[in-house]
Amino acid sequence: MIFLSTVLILCCTWYFLKFLAHFSRKIHDEVRKLSVYTHFLSKWLQSAPATFTYTAIFCAFTLVQRTAPQHLINILTNHSSTSIARVSDKPISTFFDSAFWVADNGAGLLIYVVLFWTVIAWAERKYGSPRMIVITLSGHILASLTTIFLELWAINSGRAPSSLAMATDVGVSYILVAGCAAAILIMRKRMFYIGLIILGLFILLPLFVEHSIWDMGHLFAAFFGFISARLLLKLSPVRTVSSPYELLLKCRSELYNK
């Protein structure tokens, strides 16, 4: 809530300053200086449209989670969950709906946003939006299906109660993990190993501590994200993109050469 409110306040403040710039030369000069950075921000957002659009949507869903009555949120998340019961009833709509809910009432939203705005956005620029969408959806859908098969096996073998078929499982984290796996795949050697260690700790520590089926889902999402990214790279290599500093210099040049 605080993060979303801060972003909204900054946007409103910026447009108010642009309005005041029509009446004050001093404010006009300051707005012109700051326009370099807002122009850079605009270009940066446009360079990874799928990532930033998706982030805006799941942030809006999280806002609903944190402001609506808890019993209503429970109904909505259960309805959108990729549980055995829901997937067997309405598979397509369930996979779509579950992709926009952050688990545990939006817990860790800021971490999600930071990772999407940095790691996933960078990966989208390198792969391109179509390939990144395929990679993340592969991670979400295939990991969810694999988790469901694991749940069915646990229920049928008597290792888990039948109520597990109605358990809530939503998918922003699967999309995040699949995208991170794809990003790590194209990192340079040192960053590749650092990223691999961090992702491994994120996935394996909860798995060994909590022994949860849904923690296994993160492992599956990383695997399918890595495999789909590897296959797509065989079709064409990653794209060459400007660094943030190069993009900033380009924006400065565009504004001051008008």
Secondary structure, DSSP 8 states (H G I E B T S, - for coil): -HHHHHHHHHHHHHHHHHHHTTT-HHHHHHHHHHHHHHHHHHHHHHTSHHHHHHHHHHHHHHHHHHHS-HHHHHHHHHHHS--HHHHHH-HHHHHHHHTT--HHHHTTHHHHHHHIIIIIHHHHHHH-HHHHHHHHHHHHHHHHHHHHHHHHHHHHTTSS-GGGGG-----HHHHHHHHHHHHHHTS-HHHHHHHHHHHHHHHHHHHHHH--HHHHHHHHHHHHHHHHHHHHHHHS-------HHHHHHHHHHHHHT-
